[in-house]
Amino acid sequence: MSKYQAFESATLPENYRESIVKMKRTLRAQIGDVQGLFAEVSEFIAGEIASIKAQEAQTGSGWPVLEFADIAAGTVTAEQLALIKRRGCVVIRNHFPREQVLQWDQGLLDYLDKNRFDAFYRGPADQFFGNLEASRPEIFPIYWSAAQMQLRQHERMGTAQAFLNRLWKTHSHGQDWFNPDINALYPDRVRRRPPGTHSKGLGPHTDSGALERWLHPAYLKVFDKIYSNDFAAYDPWDAAFRTEVDEYAYKDTVKCSAFRTFQGWTALSDMQADQGVLHTLPIPTAMAYLLLRPLLDDVPEDELCGVAPGKVLPVSRQWHPLLIEGLSPIPDVQAGDSVWWHCDVIHSVAPVENQQGWGNVMYVPAAPMCAKNLRYARDVFRAFEQGASPDDFPREDYERAWVERFPVERLNSMGRAGLGLE
């Protein structure tokens, strides 16, 4: 019988605050010295932030950087691998040829223009980021353009995704949790942010669950070492139980039907690090700080430091001042580079005034094949055939009758496998 049986319900009760109170009492009793554990975690994070700042002062960014050629040739060094695992993020230089991604960028624009997107656009439909005091970048809710599908099923994308997936411990607790070499073609949107943009950015947060990270039985097993007061033994790269998280089990929460080892995007334009770019706290174990912070005595008993149903998990100066200190920008990127961060890593988008140059990216994560991702891949294929919005996104369905939508017959073997067709 699970020691977390008190939370093992199929749905979140309507009065979720009662569940929070109950959860806090149980976890405090299990941990024992919560304040002492939080102090241990905070000391570790402070040391990591000092290391990040030192690297940032030397190189301009706390991020590790790799050349795609080294990934393809298998020549990434042990030191490089260790730094990526320590930081939980990486920029892959020259992931795609510059000329290719510029063609994709133009192809996206042509696709929008030919289908008169501006005439039919109804404005943003989702509110997941509503508690982050942020303005939305220029996100286009399209999924099935030739450019997007070609990138998702490109051999170079598959090579990078497999490399990233293999940073994880795929076998533990007597089980293989996912296949690192096959990825679900998780469809996401594109950003085309024009020169001159004024943006408040996007506040620090994490995805892949908010309330769920405290209340879902699978997540409680993922973070068992933390809740057992053994922070030194916690491994954010152990895949055990992560593929069993079902965010749809909870009503009114931010949902993702796939397990993503890394979130990521590919740059379709050159971007300078001071032009409203992605920042992260490159410490994957910082999740321990987020999980423990609500258990301290200064937090109302029925609250989780700003977490609310239907919103992403926010990180704020009020509750998490140490974490805010460590946010580090990506380095300057060129068209064809790709940017990746561990699914637990805190991230934000910096504000910008009068942006210089375009800020165009195509969102493509690493979502290794497992039972959970295969189920969603088959749902994705249905949406793909119909030109519909994928199930994880607002039901906008702009592309149902669009011309030049990517056809099923142009799927290659990687694309077919990523959609659960072979």
HUVENDA-V760667 format. One record per helix or strand. SS is the DSSP state (2 for helix, 1 for strand). FROM is the first residue (numbers start at 1). TO is the last residue. Records with the same first field share a line. If there is no record, write none. Layout:
SS->FROM-TO  FROM-TO
//
This chain:
2->5-7  16-31  34-59  68-73  78-87  98-114  117-120  146-152  155-165  212-215  217-222  224-227  231-233  242-244  247-249  284-293  321-325  371-386  408-410  413-418
1->64-67  89-93  139-140  169-169  171-172  175-176  179-183  190-193  199-199  202-206  238-238  262-267  271-271  278-281  313-314  328-329  333-333  338-342  346-349  352-352  359-363  366-366  368-369
//
